[in-house]
Amino acid sequence: MPVTDLLERNHKLYGDEVALVELNPSVQDNRKTTWKEFDLVQQVDNHPYRREITWSVFDEKANRVANMLLSRGVQKGDRVAILMFNCLEWLPIYFGILKTGAIAVPFNFRFDAKEIKYCADLAEVQVLFFGPQFIGRLESIAEDLCKGRLMIYVGDGCPTFAESYREMVADCSSQPPLIRLEDDDDAAIYYSSGTTGFPKAILHNHESLMQAAQMEQKHHLTGRDDCFLCIPPLYHTGAKFHWMGSLCAGSKAVLLTGTTPEIILDAVSKEHCTIVWLLVPWAQEILAALDRGDVKLEDYELDQWRLMHIGAQPVPKSLIKRWKEYFPHHLYDTNYGLSESTGPGCVHLGVENIHKVGAIGVPGYRWKCKIVNDMGKEVQQGEVGELYVKGPGVMTCYYNDPAATAETLVNGWLRTGDMAMQDEDGFYFLVDRKKDVIISGGENIYPVQIENFLSNHPKVLDVACIGLPDERLGEITGAIIAIKEGMECTEEEINNFCKELPRYKRPKKIIFADVPRNATGKIEKPALRKKYGADKLVAAQNEG
C-alpha cells in the first residue's frame, strides 16, 4: 500500500480538518499565495505570515500536480525533482509526483549550482520544480540544466527559462489519476554524499516510504489529537518521515520557518503542538534562553506539549537532564538512521527508555540490527564493530551505481559505516564513525570536498579536515593546513578564500600545521583526531 493511499483516506475521512499549516514569523506582509486562484488556501493573520490547508485541499492539490505532469508526458519511473524551501506547496507537489508513479527527487536546498547540475544528471531528472530562492543559482547553469528538462517555477515572477506552476495546474483535474502503484515500485531518490564527496542517489520503493510512515506513528503513538511541529527542511528524510506519523494518524502538522527559542515556543503555544522534533543546538538554545530569563514558560501555553525528540546527531546526557528539569512531564525519544534506511528510526531509544539516554536505542519497528567485525562475522555482546541494519526501509540501491550498492548492501543488510557496541540490556551505543564524515548540527559534511577546495589555494601545500568537539553543534569542521615553503598565510586569507563555499561547509577552525600521511600517501586522520582531542568524539558526545 503506497502512502498516497493514506492521503486519499484522510481526504475522505477528515476532509474539512486542517492538515498543514505554514508559519513564517519573518514575513510580515500579506504575500500572494501560489494557489490563490483556487481560493482554497486560507491565509489566517497577516502578522505573522500563516497559511493552512485541509486534507481535502491537500489531496486535490496533489491530484492537480499529478494530472499536470501526466499531461506533459511524465510516465511511471520518470524522475521529478523538488528544489524548494519548506512551504505549503512542498508536500502536495511531492505527493503529486508519487501519484503519477514517477520518482520524487528532493534536492538539498543548500546545493550550489554545480551540485544541482551534478545531482540532476546523476538521477537523470526530467522535471524540476523550484522556488524563487533558487533563480540565481539556476540562471548560472540554465543553458545546460534546461536541455531536455521541464523547469517548473513555484512562485511569483516566473523566469524566462521556466514555466509557471500556477498557470500549469490552473485547469488540471483535481480527481485522482488512474495509476496503479505497487509496494516494490520505485518511489523516491534521496542524496547522501559518500566519503569521496560525490553525492550518491539513494533509491527507495513505496514499501520503504510506508514503512517510515507506520514506524513513526508506532514509535511516537501519534494520534488524531496530536499536532507535529516540523522545523527541519522537508528535503531531508528525517523531517518528512517524522511528519508521516501525522499522515498515518490524520492529524495536523505545522511547517515552521525559524529556530529561535521565542519562535519555537510561540509556535508550540499558538498552534497547540504536542510533538516537536528538535536538533541539539535548538534544544540547547531554548535551555540557555530559559536559564538567562530571556523567555519564561508562563508566557506560553505549553501544557499540551507531550513529546520532545531529537535526531541527526549524538545527544548529550546533560542536555536531557536539564530539559527534564524545565519540562518534567515531557516524554523523550531519539532516533538513529541514514538516508539509506529511509531516515531515522531503524534504531530507536523509545519513550519508555529515558534511563538509557546516551544509547541510540534498540531495533526500531520491523528492523533488525547486528554488529560485525572486519571479517564480516558478528561480534560478541560488548565488543565494538560496524553496525548493520535490516528491514523494509532499506534502500533498493544507489541509483546507477552497482559497485557502491554491492559494497553497502550485504545479503539484505545495510552497512551503516558507524562503529557501535551493544550492552548487556540489548541497547546499541555509537562509539565512532568508520566513514570519514563530520556531523555538525545534524548536517553531514564530507571533508574531501573541503580539502579539494582548499588545495586550490596558491599558498596551501597540503590540507586535512576533521571534526573537532563543539558544545553547541556536536562538532565543527577543523582544517589543518600546511603552507608552502617560503610563504606566509593568515587565517583571514583562508576564511576569505572559503567564502566561495556554502556557509555550512566552511571550516570553523583553521590550524596551521603539518599534515601527516602514511607510506601510501593517505592522510593519517586517526593521528590528527588524537592530537586535537577528537579521537573519542562520538563516545564523548553520547556521554556529555
C-alpha positions in Angstrom: 0.0 0.0 0.0 1.6 3.4 -1.0 1.5 6.4 1.3 -0.7 8.2 -1.4 -3.5 5.9 -0.2 -3.2 7.4 3.3 -3.6 10.9 1.8 -6.7 9.8 -0.1 -8.1 8.1 3.1 -7.6 11.3 5.0 -9.4 13.3 2.3 -12.4 11.0 2.7 -12.5 10.8 6.5 -11.1 14.1 7.7 -11.5 16.3 4.6 -12.5 19.5 6.4 -9.9 19.3 9.1 -6.6 21.2 8.9 -3.8 19.1 7.5 -0.9 21.5 7.2 0.0 25.0 8.4 2.8 27.1 7.0 4.1 29.6 9.6 6.8 32.1 8.8 7.3 34.7 11.5 9.9 36.6 9.5 7.4 37.6 6.8 5.1 40.4 7.8 3.4 41.3 4.6 0.4 39.8 3.0 2.0 37.9 0.2 0.1 36.3 -2.7 -0.2 32.6 -2.4 0.7 30.3 -5.2 -2.8 28.8 -5.0 -4.8 32.0 -4.6 -6.6 31.4 -7.9 -8.3 28.3 -6.5 -9.5 30.2 -3.3 -8.7 27.0 -1.4 -5.7 28.2 0.7 -6.8 30.1 3.8 -4.5 32.9 4.8 -5.0 33.5 8.5 -3.5 36.5 10.3 -1.4 38.9 8.3 1.1 39.2 11.1 3.0 36.8 11.0 2.6 35.0 7.7 0.4 31.9 8.1 -1.4 29.7 5.7 -3.3 26.4 6.1 -4.9 23.7 4.0 -7.3 20.9 4.8 -6.8 17.3 4.0 -9.2 17.7 1.1 -7.3 20.6 -0.4 -4.0 18.8 0.2 -5.2 15.7 -1.8 -6.8 17.8 -4.5 -3.6 19.8 -5.0 -1.6 16.6 -5.2 -4.1 15.4 -7.9 -3.7 18.6 -9.9 0.1 18.3 -9.8 -0.2 14.6 -10.9 -2.6 15.3 -13.7 -0.5 18.2 -14.9 2.7 16.1 -15.0 0.9 13.3 -16.8 -0.4 15.8 -19.4 3.2 16.8 -20.0 4.3 13.3 -20.7 5.6 12.2 -17.4 5.4 8.4 -17.0 5.9 5.8 -14.3 9.5 5.6 -13.3 10.5 9.1 -14.6 12.4 11.3 -12.1 10.9 14.6 -10.9 13.0 16.8 -8.6 12.0 19.4 -6.0 14.3 22.3 -5.1 12.2 24.4 -2.6 12.3 25.8 0.9 9.7 24.4 3.3 6.3 25.8 2.3 2.7 24.8 1.9 3.3 23.7 -1.7 6.1 21.3 -0.9 4.2 18.2 0.2 1.3 18.4 -2.3 3.9 18.5 -5.1 5.8 15.6 -3.6 2.6 13.5 -3.3 1.5 14.6 -6.8 4.8 13.2 -8.2 4.2 9.9 -6.3 0.6 9.7 -7.7 1.9 9.6 -11.2 4.2 6.6 -10.5 7.2 8.9 -11.1 10.1 9.1 -8.7 10.2 12.1 -6.4 13.8 13.5 -6.1 14.1 16.1 -3.3 17.2 18.4 -3.6 19.1 19.7 -0.7 18.4 23.5 -0.8 22.0 24.1 0.3 23.3 22.7 -3.0 25.3 25.2 -5.0 24.8 25.5 -8.8 27.4 22.8 -9.7 25.8 20.3 -7.2 22.3 21.0 -8.6 23.5 20.2 -12.1 25.5 17.1 -10.9 22.6 15.7 -9.0 20.1 16.4 -11.8 22.4 14.5 -14.2 23.1 11.7 -11.7 19.4 10.9 -11.2 18.6 11.6 -14.8 16.0 14.1 -13.7 13.4 15.1 -16.4 11.4 17.7 -14.4 12.5 20.2 -11.8 10.1 22.2 -9.5 12.0 25.1 -7.9 11.2 28.2 -5.8 12.2 31.8 -6.1 15.2 31.5 -3.8 17.0 29.4 -6.4 16.6 31.6 -9.5 20.1 33.0 -9.3 21.7 29.6 -8.9 19.8 28.1 -11.7 20.3 31.0 -14.1 24.0 30.4 -13.9 23.6 26.8 -15.2 20.3 27.2 -17.1 21.8 26.7 -20.6 23.0 23.2 -19.7 20.4 22.3 -17.0 17.3 23.1 -19.1 18.3 20.9 -22.1 15.7 18.2 -22.3 14.2 19.1 -18.9 10.9 20.7 -17.9 11.5 23.5 -15.4 8.5 24.5 -13.3 8.7 27.6 -11.2 6.7 27.8 -8.0 6.2 31.5 -7.1 5.6 35.0 -8.5 7.6 36.4 -11.4 8.4 33.4 -13.5 11.9 33.4 -15.0 12.2 33.0 -18.8 13.9 29.6 -18.6 10.9 28.0 -16.8 7.1 27.6 -16.9 4.8 28.9 -14.3 3.5 26.3 -11.8 0.4 28.4 -11.2 -0.6 28.6 -14.8 0.2 24.9 -15.5 -2.0 23.5 -12.7 -4.9 26.0 -13.0 -7.0 23.9 -15.4 -5.9 20.5 -14.3 -8.3 18.0 -12.8 -8.5 17.5 -9.0 -9.5 13.9 -9.4 -7.0 11.2 -8.6 -5.1 9.8 -11.6 -5.7 6.2 -12.5 -2.2 4.9 -11.9 -1.7 1.7 -10.0 1.2 1.7 -7.5 2.8 -1.5 -6.0 5.0 -1.8 -3.0 8.1 -2.6 -5.0 7.6 0.3 -7.5 10.4 2.9 -7.3 9.2 5.9 -5.3 11.9 8.4 -4.3 15.6 9.3 -4.6 17.5 11.0 -1.7 21.0 12.2 -1.8 23.8 11.3 0.6 27.4 12.2 -0.2 29.9 9.4 0.0 33.4 9.6 1.6 34.7 10.8 -1.8 32.5 13.8 -1.5 30.4 13.0 -4.6 26.6 12.6 -3.8 25.1 9.2 -4.2 21.5 8.9 -5.4 19.6 6.6 -2.9 16.6 4.9 -4.4 13.7 3.8 -2.3 10.5 2.0 -3.2 6.9 2.6 -2.0 7.3 -0.1 0.7 10.2 2.0 2.2 8.0 5.1 2.4 5.1 3.3 4.0 7.5 1.6 6.5 8.8 5.0 7.6 5.3 6.4 8.0 4.0 3.4 10.0 7.1 3.2 12.1 6.9 6.9 13.1 3.3 6.6 14.1 4.1 3.4 16.1 7.2 4.8 17.8 5.5 8.0 19.0 1.9 6.9 19.2 0.8 9.8 17.0 -3.0 10.2 17.3 -5.8 12.2 15.9 -5.4 14.9 18.5 -1.7 15.4 18.0 0.0 18.3 16.2 3.5 17.8 14.9 5.9 20.8 14.7 8.2 20.4 11.7 11.2 22.8 11.6 13.9 20.9 9.6 13.9 21.0 5.8 11.5 18.7 4.0 14.1 17.6 1.5 15.6 15.6 4.4 14.3 12.1 5.1 14.1 12.9 8.8 11.7 15.8 8.6 9.4 14.3 6.0 9.2 10.8 7.5 8.7 12.1 11.0 5.8 14.2 9.6 4.4 11.0 8.0 3.3 9.9 11.5 0.8 12.7 11.2 -0.2 11.4 7.8 -0.9 8.0 9.3 -2.9 9.5 12.1 -4.7 12.1 10.0 -3.6 14.8 12.4 -2.4 18.4 11.9 1.2 19.5 11.3 2.9 22.9 11.3 5.8 23.8 9.0 7.7 26.4 10.9 10.4 28.7 9.5 12.7 29.9 12.3 14.7 28.3 15.0 15.0 30.9 17.8 13.6 29.9 21.3 10.9 32.6 21.0 9.7 31.4 17.6 9.6 27.8 18.5 7.8 28.3 21.8 5.4 30.7 20.3 4.5 28.2 17.6 4.0 25.4 20.1 1.8 27.7 22.1 -0.4 29.2 19.4 -0.7 26.1 17.2 -1.1 23.8 20.3 1.7 21.5 19.1 2.1 18.2 21.0 5.1 16.6 19.3 8.2 18.6 18.5 11.4 17.3 16.8 14.4 19.4 17.6 18.1 19.4 16.7 20.6 19.5 19.6 21.5 23.2 19.0 17.9 24.3 19.1 17.2 22.5 22.3 20.4 24.0 23.8 19.4 27.5 22.8 15.9 27.0 24.4 17.5 25.9 27.7 20.0 28.7 27.6 17.3 31.3 27.0 15.3 29.8 29.9 18.4 29.9 32.1 19.0 33.6 31.3 15.4 34.5 31.7 15.1 35.7 28.1 12.0 33.6 27.8 9.6 32.5 30.5 7.5 29.3 30.3 4.5 31.1 31.9 4.2 33.3 28.9 3.3 30.3 26.7 0.6 27.7 26.6 2.7 24.5 26.7 0.7 22.0 28.8 -0.3 20.1 25.6 3.3 19.5 24.5 3.9 15.9 25.4 6.9 14.7 23.4 10.3 16.2 22.5 12.5 14.0 20.4 15.9 14.6 18.8 17.8 13.1 15.9 20.6 13.6 13.4 23.4 13.8 15.9 24.5 12.3 19.3 22.6 13.7 22.2 24.5 14.6 25.4 23.0 13.1 28.6 23.4 16.5 30.3 21.0 18.1 27.8 18.2 15.7 28.5 18.8 16.0 32.3 18.4 19.8 32.0 15.5 19.5 29.7 13.6 17.4 32.2 14.1 20.0 34.9 12.2 22.5 32.9 9.8 20.1 31.2 9.3 17.2 33.7 6.2 15.9 32.0 7.8 15.5 28.6 8.3 12.2 27.0 11.7 12.0 25.3 13.0 9.9 22.4 15.9 9.8 20.0 16.3 8.0 16.7 19.2 6.9 14.6 19.2 6.3 10.9 20.5 7.1 7.5 19.0 8.2 4.2 19.8 4.6 3.0 17.4 3.4 5.8 14.6 5.9 4.9 15.9 8.3 7.6 15.7 8.0 11.4 14.1 5.1 13.2 15.9 1.9 12.3 17.4 2.2 15.8 15.2 4.0 18.3 15.5 4.7 22.0 11.8 4.5 22.9 10.0 6.9 25.1 9.9 4.3 27.9 13.7 4.1 28.0 14.8 7.5 29.1 17.1 5.8 31.7 19.2 4.7 28.7 19.9 8.3 27.4 23.3 8.1 25.6 22.3 5.0 23.7 20.9 5.2 20.2 18.5 2.5 21.3 17.2 -0.8 20.1 16.0 -2.0 16.7 13.0 0.1 15.5 9.7 -1.2 14.4 10.2 -4.1 11.9 14.0 -3.6 12.0 16.9 -5.9 12.9 20.5 -4.9 13.9 23.8 -6.6 14.4 27.4 -5.6 14.9 30.0 -7.1 12.6 33.8 -7.2 12.6 36.2 -6.6 9.6 35.9 -10.2 8.7 32.1 -10.0 8.3 31.5 -12.0 11.5 29.0 -10.9 14.2 30.9 -9.9 17.4 30.1 -10.8 20.9 27.9 -8.5 23.0 30.0 -5.7 24.4 32.5 -5.8 21.6 32.9 -2.9 19.0 32.2 -3.4 15.3 30.3 -1.9 12.4 26.6 -1.5 12.8 24.4 -3.4 10.2 20.7 -2.9 9.9 18.0 -4.8 8.0 14.3 -4.1 7.4 11.6 -3.0 5.0 13.1 0.6 4.9 16.4 -0.4 3.4 17.2 1.3 0.1 16.7 -0.5 -3.2 20.1 0.6 -4.4 22.3 3.5 -5.2 20.8 4.7 -8.5 23.0 3.7 -11.4 25.9 2.7 -9.1 26.0 -1.1 -8.8 29.6 -1.1 -7.3 28.6 1.2 -4.4 25.4 -0.8 -3.9 27.3 -4.1 -3.7 29.7 -2.5 -1.1 26.9 -1.2 1.1 24.2 -3.9 0.8 25.3 -7.4 2.1 22.7 -10.1 1.8 19.9 -7.6 2.6 21.9 -6.0 5.4 22.8 -2.3 5.2 26.3 -1.4 6.3 26.0 1.9 8.2 29.6 2.8 8.4 29.2 3.6 12.1 31.1 1.7 14.9 28.9 0.6 17.7 28.6 -1.8 20.7 25.6 -3.5 22.3 25.3 -3.5 26.1 24.1 -6.3 28.4 20.5 -4.9 28.1 20.5 -5.1 24.3 20.9 -1.3 23.7 23.2 0.0 21.0 25.7 2.7 21.6 27.7 4.6 18.9 31.4 4.6 19.5 32.9 6.1 16.4 32.3 6.7 12.7 34.0 4.4 10.2 33.1 6.8 7.4 35.1 10.0 7.1 32.2 12.3 7.8 31.6 15.3 10.1 28.2 15.8 11.6 27.8 19.4 12.6 24.4 20.5 13.9 22.8 17.5 12.2 24.3 18.3 8.8 26.6 15.9 7.1 29.9 17.5 5.9 32.3 15.4 3.8 35.9 16.5 4.4 37.2 15.6 1.0 35.1 18.3 -0.6 36.6 21.0 1.6 40.1 19.5 1.2 39.8 19.6 -2.5 38.6 23.2 -2.4 41.4 24.4 -0.1 44.1 22.6 -2.1 43.4 25.2 -4.9 44.7 28.0 -2.7 48.0 29.1 -4.1 49.7 29.1 -0.7 48.4 25.7 0.5 50.8 22.7 0.3 48.6 20.1 2.0 45.3 20.1 3.9 43.3 17.7 6.1 39.8 18.4 7.5 38.5 16.7 10.7 35.7 17.1 13.1 36.6 19.0 16.3 34.4 18.9 19.5 31.9 21.8 19.9 29.4 22.1 22.7 26.6 23.5 20.6 26.9 21.7 17.3 28.5 18.5 18.5 31.4 19.0 16.2 32.7 21.6 13.8 35.0 21.4 10.8 38.7 22.0 11.5 41.1 22.5 8.7 44.8 21.5 9.3 46.8 23.4 6.7 50.4 23.0 5.7 51.7 26.2 3.9 54.1 26.0 1.0 57.8 26.7 1.9 58.8 30.3 1.9 55.2 31.5 2.1 53.1 33.0 4.9 49.3 32.8 5.2 46.8 34.1 7.7 43.5 32.7 9.0 41.8 35.7 7.4 43.1 34.8 4.0 41.8 31.2 4.3 38.4 32.4 5.6 38.1 34.9 2.7 39.0 32.1 0.2 36.3 29.9 1.7 33.6 32.4 1.1 33.0 30.6 -2.2 31.9 27.5 -0.3 28.3 27.2 1.1 28.4 28.6 4.6 27.8 25.3 6.4 30.8 23.8 4.6 33.3 26.5 5.6 35.9 25.4 8.2 35.2 26.9 11.6 38.7 26.5 12.9 42.0 26.9 11.0 45.1 25.2 12.3 48.5 25.8 10.5 50.5 22.6 11.0 52.0 19.7 9.1 49.6 17.1 7.6 50.8 13.6 8.4 50.5 10.9 5.7 51.3 7.2 5.7 53.5 5.3 3.3 50.7 5.1 0.7 50.1 8.8 0.9 46.8 8.6 2.8 46.2 11.3 5.5 46.6 9.8 8.9 43.3 11.2 10.3 43.2 9.0 13.4 46.5 10.6 14.4 45.1 14.1 13.8 42.0 13.3 15.7 44.0 12.1 18.7 46.4 15.1 18.5 43.5 17.6 18.5 41.3 15.8 21.1 38.7 14.4 18.7 39.6 10.7 18.8 36.8 9.9 21.2 34.4 12.4 19.9 31.3 10.3 19.2 31.5 8.4 22.5 32.1 11.7 24.4 29.0 13.3 22.7 26.9 10.4 24.0 28.2 10.7 27.5 28.2 14.5 27.7 
